Structure formats: structure tokens, C-alpha cells
């Protein structure tokens, strides 16, 4: 039996022919959410239309795109009319859109943008807060579903690239209403362990499937975690709030594992580089010390040590001469002072000096006695005081004042009338 083998091109052309001649596919009405939207410089639109379960590539040429009355963007719900055909270059089927209208913007997309703006303005996405992923980690934590492709891909990638690292799984729900609480709980639990890096994520899915990673409490848990976190949620085209808050975003769980650990080949190369640099450094230090030793060995002082001794001897002689000179000068000054003291009157005529001092003392006593207020009181004068203050004028008293009058032999008190 003869077998007629087809080429890929022939098969693709046949499938395209069948689709192009199917009346049910010539005018199709679809509704869904735009994602991965791109407006070409020539005016064409390229995007994906998706719902909870599937997605289809879409093309809208400039002749039709110019009639669209709004600006398409990711997350918009739209209604489209077009035909289904095959793009022969990659063999994929797609819809060629002739008309497109808005079907309202998805509520989840609006919530996503609002939270993104809020946290961005709060500074939670700033690079200044990002922690550095260690070059060579030894303990890696993973928060994801305990079953599924994500955890398998992460573990296999780490084992392949850097089998020395230990992987610790913190199993969590990654989908559904309770997933956000479970993720936060596991982040807090992982923070209790001495981990070098923590991977948080899951495999791909719809925006609804990934929504747990768009929750504000999850964002705050990631932001406050002391361990560097790599976010690995969905596929490369999927972005979540967790991606923006995390210290590093990976396009996929496999990509997160690749970012978390180095390739062992790279590690060996890095160690070799360190060895080479270390050897060069040691050689450099050795050569420097050797040069310094040669300089010291050939120095004038070491070759002529007596020169250093002679200089010190000369300096000592100079200092001793200075000390002797200063001592003589001090002795001379003191001797001169002593001679002055010996020739002073107090040594030559001590009685004469003493009599003069006594006469001066008696003169001062006489003056003091003359000026004494007691002498004045003996001559008949009195001292009048008001509250212990001497009165010198009649203006200082008034009727009714009580005054103290001091005589030489006592005091009396009087009242002004």
C-alpha cells in the first residue's frame, strides 16, 4: 500500500482551505477580554481575546481598525465580529476582526489598576525598598501549591542548575477566596526560617485564577517580609501586584528558579575567577613587601648604623650643654637675688625698720580713734535711725514714725508728732 506523505505546508493549506470554506466561520461573533494588545505603526491591531477557559489570537487590519471609536487596551471587555482562518507561517488559527465595540471594562481590571496606583503612590514599588537576591543561596523557600507543574518545574530547575541548595516547600492555596489568607500565612511562616530567598507564585491561568496575587494583604505581606522574594505568577505576559511589590519578578516559575540559583558552571567559573584574583592579589602584596624589604636593606641607616648613633650623640651633647648653660644662668640669678636681700635694710638695720612699722601702726590707730562714731557721741551728738537706717534729713521722717536715738551710753525710741 502506497503512502502519500504531506508536507507541513500542504497540511496547513488544506486546514486553511477547510476553515475558509466553512460558512459557519465566515462571520463569527465573539465576546471576551483583550490581552497582550499591540498597535502596529502601520495601523494594524494585534491582540488576544480570552475568557475563563480559552484564548484566541486576533488581527484587525488598519482598514477596519480606523473605524474603532475607542482606544483598546488590556483588560477591556469587547464584542467583535470577524472570520476564522489560519495564519500559515505558524499554523495557528486566529480571528480576523472586521468590527469591535466595547462591552465594558472588566471589574477585576479596574480593581487591579486602582490598587496598583494606590500602592505605587505609597512607595511600595520603589527600587530603594528592593532587597538584593543573594548570589549563591543555600536555603530556598517556595510558596505555591504542593501539586502541579509549578513546584515540579522549580525543584527540577534548582536541582539541575545548583543541586547544593536545599528547597523548603510551604504549601499554599493559590486560587479561590481563601488563597490570599493562606499565602499571607505561609509568608509569615517562612519568615521564621533562615532562608536566603523565597519564591512566591503559581502557574498560568485567567485573571480570576491569578487574583489572589492581586490582593492588598498579599502585597503588604511581601513588602514586609525580611527575606528577599522572587514573584513567579503565571506566564510571561501576566502581571500581578505581587510582581510589582516583590524584590524581583520572574516571568514563570521556572524562570524564578533560574533567577534564584546560579548555574553550577557559572559558579565554578566564578570560583576560578576568585582564585585567579586572589592569587594575583597575594602576588601583588608579596612583590610590594619584597620591594619595601629591599629598600630597607639598602637604606643608608642600615648600611651605616653608626651614623645614626653619632647623630644621637651629637644631639645629646648639645642638650647637655644647654642644660648646663641654663643651670648656670638660674644659679646666677638666684645668687644676685640673695645679695639684694642680704643688703636690704631689714637685714642691715632690723630695729630701725621695726620702729618705723610701729610708728606707722600707732598713727593709724590715732586716726581710727578720731574717726570713731563713739567719739562723736561722747561730744553730745546722737545718731537717729529709722528701721536701722541713719536719718540725715527731716524729709526722711513723717508724723507717726518710730525712731531709734543712739547716745554714747544707750538707745531710746521716740515717736514723731
ABEGO torsion letter per residue (X at the ends): XBBBBBBAAAAAAAAAAAAAABAAAABBBBBEBBBGBBBBAAGBBBBBBBBAABBBBBBBBAAAAAABABBBBBGBBBBBBBBBBBBAAAGBBBBBBABBBBAEBBAAAAAAAAAAAAAAAAGAABAAABBBBBABBABBBBBBBABEAAAAAAAAAAAAABAABBBBBBBBBABEAAAAAAAAAAAAAAAABBBABBBBEBBBEBAAAAAAAABAAAAAAAAABABBBBBBBEBAABBBAAAAABABBBABAAAAAAAABBBAAAAAAAAAAAAAAAAAAAAAAAAAAAAAAAAAAABAAAABAAAAAAAAAAAAAAAAAAAAAAAAAAAAAAAAAAAAAAABAAAABAAAAAAAAAAAAAAAAAAAAAABAAAAAAAGBBBBBBGGBBBABAAABBBGBBBBBBBAAEBBBBBBX
